[in-house]
Amino acid sequence: MTREVSRRWFANLGLRRTGFVPAATGGGVILALSTVFCLLAAAALAESAAAPSCDRNELWIINTRCAPSCGDESVQAAEPQYERYDAEQGWVHADAADFFDSGSTDVPTSFFIHGNRVNSCEAVSEGRSLYRVLNEAAHDRPFRLVIWSWPASPIRGRIRDDVRIKAARSDVQAYYLARCVDRMRPDVPVAMLGHSFGARVITGSLHLLAGGELRGRALRSRADRSRRGVRAVLIAAAVDNGWLLPNWRNGLALEEVDQMLITQNCSDRVLRWYPLMYGRGGPEALGATGPACPSQLGENRGKLEVLGVDCSVGRGHGWCEYLCSGPVRSRLASYAFLAETSAVKESRPADELPALQSEPSAQPQPASGAE
């Protein structure tokens, strides 16, 4: 692998821009046109997804961009910023009590966690495009969408350093997200939808909610804590494909969910180079291969739905490309508690899913100093 190829891959892992230039062949022209139409459609979605059209719907931003990313005491004491969209005033500041008091059993809360190299304005744009899709599928059912805006803006310097720093930050964001969900009323339905490194935040937070520990952090033990039954959607997940296995890094995550959807796209041009984040011979990405060794998941295996999107997404990795995928959009409503979930899941057979390359103890991790 040359240095130039490595540089290009790490730039792509930033997820911010998704275009590519195929070869000048008939098939390449078709791919180029389909990509253009997809991006145009996504842009139209983002522009049309303005204020909530239903009075019962809520659109929130929880902003952790100014929250500390290191130091146990400072992280535990940190409080994110809350904003709520008002039809007349636009975005207005709110406090934590406003957010947690507004939860309702009849109004599910969906958290959207964006990927890397996304600034605050782009995070809102991506979240609004998701709002539009959910609003069309809800059929007047009320819901609350929370845009989780975390410090993922590009960092100057080497791309490899940027990626490793964001991987470390995702662990801190997992703690913030788990703490937020833990403070919500237990009868409020919760869904989590994450893209790329956002999926990494989700699996970490689910692991913490289930009583696990992540990089020395854990939620405060509470006698009245009960299993919440979260629904999770991991899109183009930049997560090691073995992390959901018992006794692995996020091995308790599936204990906290009722259902989890994982997109699988071996053609994703960014995820195919995911092992380079660790150096040569690193683990494969969950979003590229699907979960490794599903037979070891036991009863939790039935909670997983692995959705192949190679044909509908192709080599793309961006949020817009996955959101424009028909198979993905058709399932978002059910995972966001806005439609009934089919009892039959189209999962890949176990013998088609990947095996692990090494034992858990041999898996490399990003340097702790990246925090």
Residue pairs with C-beta under 8 A, 6 or more apart in sequence:
1 276
1 280
6 160
6 276
7 159
9 270
9 273
9 276
10 158
10 159
10 160
10 162
10 163
10 276
10 277
11 159
12 269
12 270
12 273
12 317
13 116
13 159
13 163
13 196
13 238
13 270
13 273
13 274
13 277
14 116
14 117
14 154
14 159
14 162
14 163
15 115
15 116
15 117
15 118
15 195
15 196
15 197
15 270
15 317
15 318
15 319
16 116
16 117
16 118
16 122
16 154
16 318
17 318
18 39
18 316
18 317
18 318
18 320
18 321
19 35
19 39
20 35
20 269
20 315
20 316
21 32
22 28
22 29
22 31
22 32
31 314
31 315
34 314
35 314
35 316
35 321
38 316
38 320
38 321
38 324
39 320
39 321
41 324
42 129
42 320
42 321
42 323
42 324
43 320
45 129
45 132
45 133
45 323
46 125
46 126
46 128
46 129
46 132
46 320
48 132
49 128
49 129
49 130
49 131
49 132
49 135
50 128
51 59
51 85
51 87
52 58
52 59
52 85
52 87
52 131
52 135
53 135
54 135
54 138
54 140
54 142
56 107
56 142
57 135
57 138
57 142
57 143
57 144
57 145
58 84
58 85
58 102
58 107
58 143
58 144
58 145
59 84
59 85
59 127
59 128
59 131
59 144
59 145
59 147
60 82
60 83
60 84
60 85
60 94
60 99
60 144
60 145
60 146
60 147
61 81
61 82
61 83
61 84
61 91
61 124
61 127
61 146
61 147
61 149
62 80
62 81
62 82
62 99
62 146
62 147
62 148
62 149
62 180
63 80
63 81
63 82
63 83
63 120
63 149
64 78
64 80
64 81
64 148
64 149
64 150
64 151
64 173
64 176
65 120
65 149
65 150
65 151
65 153
66 81
67 75
67 78
67 79
67 80
67 151
67 176
68 74
68 75
68 78
68 172
69 75
69 151
69 168
69 169
69 172
69 371
70 172
70 371
72 216
72 217
75 172
75 175
75 176
75 217
78 176
79 96
80 176
80 180
81 93
82 93
82 94
82 95
82 96
82 98
82 99
83 91
83 92
83 93
83 94
84 91
84 92
84 94
84 98
84 99
85 91
85 92
86 92
96 183
100 183
100 184
100 185
102 144
103 109
103 144
103 184
103 185
103 188
104 188
105 185
105 187
105 188
105 189
106 142
107 142
107 143
107 144
107 188
108 143
108 144
108 188
108 189
108 190
108 191
108 336
108 337
108 338
109 143
109 144
109 145
109 146
109 184
109 188
109 189
109 190
109 191
110 134
110 143
110 144
110 145
110 146
110 190
110 191
110 192
110 193
110 336
110 337
111 146
111 148
111 177
111 181
111 190
111 191
111 192
111 193
112 126
112 127
112 130
112 145
112 146
112 147
112 148
112 193
112 194
112 198
113 148
113 150
113 173
113 177
113 192
113 193
113 194
113 195
113 198
113 199
113 201
113 202
114 122
114 123
114 126
114 127
114 147
114 148
114 149
114 150
114 152
114 194
114 195
114 198
114 319
115 152
115 195
115 196
115 197
115 198
115 236
115 238
115 319
116 152
116 162
116 163
116 166
116 196
116 197
116 238
117 152
117 153
117 154
117 162
117 166
118 126
118 152
118 153
119 152
119 153
120 149
120 153
123 147
123 149
123 152
124 147
124 149
126 147
126 195
126 319
126 320
127 145
127 147
128 147
129 319
129 320
129 323
130 145
130 193
130 323
130 332
131 145
133 323
133 329
133 332
134 143
134 145
134 332
134 333
134 336
134 338
137 329
137 332
137 333
137 338
137 339
138 333
138 338
139 338
141 338
143 336
143 337
143 338
148 173
148 177
148 198
148 201
150 169
150 170
150 173
150 176
150 201
151 169
152 166
152 169
152 197
154 162
155 161
155 162
155 165
155 166
160 277
161 370
163 277
164 277
164 366
164 367
164 370
165 370
165 371
166 197
167 197
167 200
167 238
167 277
167 366
167 370
168 366
168 367
168 368
168 370
168 371
169 371
170 197
170 200
170 201
170 204
171 204
171 214
171 215
171 217
171 371
172 217
172 371
173 201
173 204
173 205
174 200
174 201
174 202
174 203
174 204
174 205
174 207
174 208
174 214
175 204
175 205
175 208
175 214
175 217
177 192
177 201
177 202
177 205
178 204
178 205
178 206
178 208
178 209
178 219
179 219
181 190
181 205
181 209
181 228
181 230
182 209
182 219
182 222
182 225
184 190
186 226
186 228
189 231
189 337
190 228
190 230
190 231
191 230
191 231
191 232
191 233
191 335
191 336
191 337
192 202
192 205
192 206
192 230
192 231
192 232
192 233
193 232
193 233
193 235
193 332
193 335
193 336
194 200
194 201
194 202
194 232
194 233
194 234
194 235
194 237
195 235
195 236
195 319
195 322
196 235
196 236
196 237
196 238
196 270
196 287
196 317
196 319
197 238
198 235
199 234
199 235
199 236
199 237
199 238
199 239
199 286
199 287
200 237
200 238
200 239
202 232
202 234
203 232
203 234
203 237
203 239
203 243
203 244
203 250
203 253
204 214
204 250
204 253
206 230
206 232
206 250
206 252
206 253
206 254
206 256
206 257
207 214
207 249
207 250
207 251
207 252
207 253
207 256
208 214
208 217
208 218
208 219
209 219
209 228
209 230
209 256
210 227
210 252
210 253
210 255
210 256
211 218
211 219
211 252
212 218
212 250
212 251
212 252
212 253
214 249
214 250
215 368
219 225
227 255
227 256
228 256
229 256
229 257
229 258
230 256
230 257
230 258
231 257
231 258
231 259
231 260
231 335
231 336
231 337
232 257
232 259
232 260
232 261
232 335
233 260
233 261
233 331
233 332
233 335
234 260
234 261
234 262
234 263
234 286
234 287
235 263
235 287
235 319
235 322
235 328
236 263
236 265
236 268
236 270
236 271
236 287
236 317
236 322
237 262
237 263
237 285
237 286
237 287
238 271
238 274
238 285
238 286
238 287
239 250
239 285
239 286
239 287
240 249
240 283
240 284
240 285
240 286
240 363
241 283
241 284
241 285
241 286
241 288
241 289
241 290
241 291
241 292
241 354
241 356
242 248
242 283
242 291
242 292
242 293
242 356
242 360
242 363
243 249
243 250
243 251
243 253
243 286
244 250
244 251
244 253
244 254
244 286
244 291
244 297
245 251
245 291
245 292
245 293
245 296
245 297
245 356
245 360
246 296
246 297
246 298
247 360
248 360
248 363
249 360
249 363
249 365
254 260
254 297
254 300
254 303
254 304
255 300
257 303
258 303
259 303
259 305
259 335
259 341
260 303
260 304
260 305
261 305
261 307
261 331
261 335
262 286
262 287
262 290
262 291
262 304
262 305
262 306
262 307
263 287
263 307
263 308
263 309
263 313
263 322
263 325
263 328
264 287
264 288
264 289
264 290
264 306
264 307
264 308
264 309
264 310
264 348
265 271
265 287
265 288
265 308
265 309
265 310
265 313
266 272
266 288
266 289
266 310
267 310
267 313
267 314
267 315
268 285
268 287
268 288
268 313
268 315
268 316
268 317
269 315
269 316
269 317
270 317
271 285
271 287
271 288
271 317
272 285
272 288
274 282
274 283
274 284
274 285
274 288
275 281
275 282
275 283
275 284
275 285
276 282
277 366
278 364
278 365
278 366
279 364
281 357
282 364
283 356
283 357
283 358
283 363
283 364
284 292
284 354
284 357
289 353
289 354
290 306
290 348
290 353
290 354
291 297
291 304
291 306
291 353
292 353
292 354
292 355
292 356
293 353
293 354
293 355
293 356
294 301
294 304
294 350
294 353
295 301
295 350
297 304
304 345
304 347
305 331
305 345
305 346
305 347
306 347
306 348
306 353
307 327
307 328
307 331
307 346
308 327
308 348
309 322
309 325
309 327
309 328
312 325
312 326
312 327
312 328
313 321
313 322
313 325
314 321
316 322
322 328
323 329
333 339
334 340
334 341
334 342
335 341
